[in-house]
Amino acid sequence: MSTQVPRLFAGLVDDAAVFPPGSATLPDAVAAHRRHRAAWYTDLVGPLLLPASAIAAGELGALVNPAEGFVIGLIGDTGIDQLPFALSFLPPDGVTARQVEAPVAKRGEDPQPGLVELIKLTEKLGGTPVYAEIPLTFGLLGALDTLAEARAAGLPVAAKFRTGGLAAELFPTPVELAAVICACRDRELPFKLTAGLHHAIRHRDPETGFTHHGFVNVLAATLAARQGAEVDTVAELLAATDPVRPVEQVRADRDAARPLWIGYGSCSMTEPLTDLIRLGLVNGGFEK
């Protein structure tokens, strides 16, 4: 196996350096992202995720050269109605938004009104993929149906879910996450994840006491779901703390395109890359 990143991991990890817990400054994040783009593991790296509030404040322009073709993912922290304003700052700086991600509701709220608003925005963006962040609570399945219908009509919309946070209830159980993955599978609906996926294999954080999902577990579970596995089997892969079974599942498909799961944001590129190397899924080493 070469030092090239296998196809299964291509673009798996978006660069979320400016978000907690990393919370890098924007200048540091831009500089580090350029280094990731020049490194041997560049195929693993997705766009630099930046909040719409920072873009709308003009904070990126002085940090990029219009000729370099800088690529970002825009995170809608300003409300859906303010996203066009933030996007208007990008073309003059030669920056492209590869994707737009925005929450459509808070936990316990009806996601449909926000979804309708975000779908209307998608119609105006000329093909830019849009990810609707949907809480894993009230109205979830109806929201997935709405997204699937819009996607079937030709709009580049998909789902996004949180898999962690600052409270225990923000971490879905393996069964809950398995049900979501299978629901997306049944609707042919791609999805992204965010928060909590710090390492490859499911583990308990000794500082917080929270048990985190592993991104290799999620990848193995998604592969199994795509192959027809039902919720209980998918949940078993998500719940595994021994790496053997999820790693075997992933290794068998490492040269294939990744199904359904678009990827996730990580404030560290080093942590996921190191885990992939330690598990023997990527063969490479860090540059001096």
N, C-alpha and C positions, 0 to 999 in steps of 0.2 A: 504494500500500500504506500502510495507516494505522499509527499507533504501537501498535496492538493486536498482541499476539504471535499469529502464525498458529497455527491449530488443531494443526498437526503438532508444534509445540513445547510444547503445553500440559502443564504439570507435568513437563517433561523433567528438570529439575535439582533434586534434593533438596538441602537446605541442610545440608551436613556440616561446618559451621564449626568445631565443637569437635574434629574429628578431624585427624590429621596430613595434610599438612604445615602446615595453618593453625593448628590447636591453640588456637583462641580459648577464653577463659574462658567459663563458662556464662552469667554475667550479660551479657557483651559479645555472645555469640551470640544470646541471647534478644532483646536490644535491637535488634541488627542485623536479625534475622528480622522483627521488627515493621516496620522500615523497608522491607524488601523487600516485605512484604505491602501496604504503602501506596503503593508505587511504580507507575509506569506499566507496568512489565514483570512485574507480579505473577503474570500467567498462566503465566509460565515456571517459577515457583518451586513446588517441592513442599514437603513438611513439613520441619520442623527435625528432623534426625536426632540422637538422644541415646542414650548408652549406658545399658543397664539398671542398671549399677552406680551411676551418678549418680542415677537416679530412686529406686532402692532406698535410697540414702543420704539421701533427702529434700531434695536440693539444688535441685529445681525449684520447690517449693511457694511459697517466699518471693518468687519472681521473677514470678509470674503472678497475675492476678486471675481468680477463678473465673468471673466474669461474661463474660470476653472470649472464652471458648471456644477456648483455645489448642490447636493441633494439632501432634502430633509423630509421628515414626517411631521405634519402639523398636528399638535394635540390641542383640542378645543377646550381651553380652560376659561374662555371668555363668554360662553354661551353660543349657541348655534347661529344666532342672528348676527353675531360679530365676526364670524369666520371669513366672509368675503372681504371685509376690511383688512384683516390680517394677511390674507392671501394676496391682496393688491400690492403689498410691499415686496413680494418676491421677484417678479419679473425684472424690475429695474436693477436688481442686484445680481441678475443671472442665476437665481436660485430656483430650483424646481421642487415642488411638493409631490413626492412619490405617492403619498397617501395622506388622508385626513381622518383623524379619529376624534370622536366626540361622545360624551355621555348624553343619553336621551332622557334619563330620569334618575332620581335618587332612590335608594332602597325603600320599597314599600309604595312607591308612586306608580301610576299607570304609565308605561313606557310609550303608549301609542301616540299621544300628541307630539312628543319629542321626535319620534320616528318619522311621523308625517313631515315635520319641519325639515329633518335631515335629508329625507328622500327628495324633497323639493330642491334643496341645495344641491344634491348630487346631480340632478337633472341639468343644473347650470354650470357644472364644473368641467364638462367636456371630456369625460373619461377618466378622471382621477379617482382611484379607488377610495371608498369611504367606509369606515368601520364604525358601527353604532355600538357604543358601550351600553350593555343591557344588564341591569342588576339581576342577580340570581334569586329573585323573589317574585312578587306579584306580577302576573301578566307575561311571564317569560315565554311560554310556548306560543302565545298569540303574537308576540313580538317577532319570534322566529318565523312564523307563518307570513307576517307582513314583509319581512326582509326577503324571504324566499320568493314571494310573489313579485317583488320589485326586481329581484335579480333575474327571475325568469323572463321579465319584460325587457331585459337588456341593460339594466342599470348596474354599475360596478359597486354594489353595496354588499357588505358582509357584517358579521357579528364580532363583538369583542366582549370578553368577560374578565372579571377580576378573580384572581386565585390567591389573594392574600391582602394584607394590610396591617393596620395598627390595632385590630381587635380580632378575637378568636372567630367571631361570626362571619368575618370576611374571607375565611378559609373554607371553601366548600369541602365536604367529605368526599372520599373517593367515589361513593355511590352517586352523590349529587353531580360531581363533575363528569362521571361516566354517562349519566343520563343526558347531560348537556351535549357531550360529544356525539352520542348516538342520535340525539334529536337533530343535530346539525348534519350528521351523515344521512339520515332519512330524508332531509330536505335538500341535499346536495349544496349545503351552505358553508362556505369557508368561514373560518373564525380566527381571531387573534386572542392572546391572553396577556394579562399584565399583572404585575405584583406577585411577590412571593417565590418566584421560580429562580432562586439563587444558585441552586446546585442541580446536578444531574439526577440524583436519586433521592427519593423521599427521605426526610430526616427531621429531627426535632432540633430546633434552635435552642441551645442551652441558656441564652440570655433572656429570651422572651417566653420560652416554654411552648411556643407555637410549633406545630408540625407542618412543614412545608411540602408541597408537591415538588417532585423532581421533573425537570424538563425531559429527561430521557424516558421516565415513566410515562409522561404525557405523549411523547412521540410513539412509544410502543403501544400505548392504549389506542391512539388514533389509527395506527396501522392495523391493529386488530379489528377495530370497529369498521374500517374500510373493507376489511376482508370478510365481514359479516358477523363478527362476534357481537353478542348481546351485552346488556348492561352489566351483568354479574361478572362476566369474563373481563370486560374492560376495566371494571372497578378493581379486580384482583391485580391487574398490572399497575394501576395507579397506586394501590396500597402497598406494593412490594418495597421493602426496605433492603432486601438482598438484591444486588444488581444483576445477578445471573440471568434471570428470566427476561426482564426488560431489555438488557443489553443484547441477548441472543435475538430477540425479536427485531431490534433495530439493526443489528449487524447484518441480518439476512436481507435487509432491504436498503442498505446504505447507498447503492448505486442507482436507486430509483428516485423519481421525483416525489417530494413530500406531499401526501394527500391531505386536503381539507385544512390542516393547521398551517396558517400563514407564518406564524412565529410569535415572538414575545419580546418585550423590552427588558433590558438589563442595564443597571447603572455601572456594571463592570463587564468588560469583555474578557478580562483575564480569567475570572472564575469559571464561566462555562467552558472556555477553551481548555483550561487546565483539567477540568473534570473529563472532557472528551478524550484528552490525551491519556489520562490515567486509566480510563476504562478501555483503552485500545481501540476507540472508534475513530480517532484522528491520529495520524502518525506525523509528528512534527516537533519542533522545539522553538522556544522563544529566542528572538534575535537579541544580541548584546546591545 
